[in-house]
Amino acid sequence: MNLAQREQYTREIIHSIRRIMQAGEHYSKELEKSFGISTPQLACIQVLHEQGPLPLSKIAKQIMVNSSTVTGIIDRLEKKDLVARIRDPRDRRMITIELTDTGMKLAENAPP
């Protein structure tokens, strides 16, 4: 592959990445408008729907963000009554996150 071909190939890759990012932004706006949640919030809801109650650290690992980021996401979902924090009665330091009935309904009707 010569230099001109590599440059053209690089431009095509960058253009494709920009289109993917633009599509992601459009999807996020539509999700917010239709369901009142962000893409990261939906990712948390989907993980909880698929795997059941989880600690914050496992949710963070599943959606590939820091635990501190998930804490903020879960705070917002809790305010919307979509998730609940549940303390382990044997070890009150352990907290799991689970979907509420409202969160479960949203998970069942949300887009992929």
C-alpha positions in Angstrom: 0.0 0.0 0.0 1.5 3.3 -1.0 1.4 6.6 1.0 -1.6 8.0 -1.0 -3.6 4.8 -0.4 -2.8 4.9 3.4 -3.9 8.5 3.6 -7.1 7.8 1.8 -7.7 4.7 4.0 -7.0 6.8 7.2 -9.5 9.5 6.0 -12.2 6.9 5.4 -11.6 5.5 8.9 -11.8 8.9 10.5 -15.0 9.7 8.6 -16.5 6.4 9.7 -15.6 7.1 13.3 -17.2 10.5 13.1 -20.4 9.0 11.6 -20.6 6.5 14.5 -20.1 9.2 17.1 -22.8 11.3 15.4 -25.2 8.4 15.4 -24.4 7.8 19.1 -25.3 11.4 19.9 -28.5 11.2 17.9 -29.4 7.9 19.7 -28.8 9.5 23.1 -31.0 12.5 22.3 -33.8 10.3 21.1 -33.5 8.0 24.2 -33.6 11.1 26.5 -36.7 12.4 24.7 -38.6 9.1 24.5 -37.6 7.5 27.8 -36.2 10.3 30.0 -32.9 8.5 30.5 -29.4 8.8 29.2 -27.4 6.1 27.3 -25.3 5.2 30.4 -28.4 5.0 32.5 -30.0 2.6 30.0 -26.8 0.5 30.1 -27.1 0.2 33.9 -30.7 -0.8 33.6 -30.0 -3.4 30.9 -27.2 -4.9 33.0 -29.5 -5.1 36.1 -32.3 -6.6 34.0 -30.0 -9.2 32.5 -28.0 -10.2 35.6 -30.2 -9.2 38.5 -29.1 -7.2 41.6 -25.4 -6.3 41.5 -23.0 -4.2 43.5 -21.8 -0.9 42.0 -18.4 -2.3 41.2 -19.8 -5.1 39.0 -22.2 -2.7 37.2 -19.1 -0.4 36.5 -17.2 -3.4 35.2 -20.1 -4.5 32.9 -20.6 -1.0 31.4 -16.8 -0.3 31.4 -16.7 2.9 33.5 -15.3 3.8 36.9 -17.3 3.0 40.0 -17.5 6.7 40.9 -19.2 7.3 37.5 -21.7 4.6 38.2 -22.5 6.1 41.6 -23.7 9.3 39.9 -25.7 7.3 37.3 -27.3 5.2 40.1 -28.1 8.4 42.1 -30.0 9.7 39.1 -31.8 6.4 38.4 -32.8 6.2 42.1 -34.3 9.7 42.0 -36.4 8.5 39.0 -37.5 5.4 41.0 -35.9 3.1 38.5 -33.5 1.4 40.9 -33.1 0.9 44.6 -30.0 0.5 46.8 -30.4 -2.6 49.1 -28.1 -3.1 52.1 -27.1 -6.7 53.0 -28.6 -7.4 56.5 -25.6 -9.4 57.4 -23.0 -6.9 56.3 -24.5 -3.4 56.1 -21.4 -2.2 54.2 -22.4 -4.3 51.2 -24.9 -2.6 49.0 -26.5 -4.0 45.9 -28.5 -2.2 43.2 -31.7 -3.7 41.9 -34.4 -2.6 39.5 -37.7 -1.3 40.9 -41.0 -2.4 39.3 -40.8 0.9 37.3 -37.2 0.1 36.2 -38.2 -3.4 35.2 -41.0 -2.1 33.0 -38.6 0.3 31.4 -36.0 -2.4 30.8 -38.6 -4.6 29.1 -39.8 -1.8 26.8 -36.5 0.1 26.2 -34.7 -0.1 22.9 -31.5 -2.2 22.6 
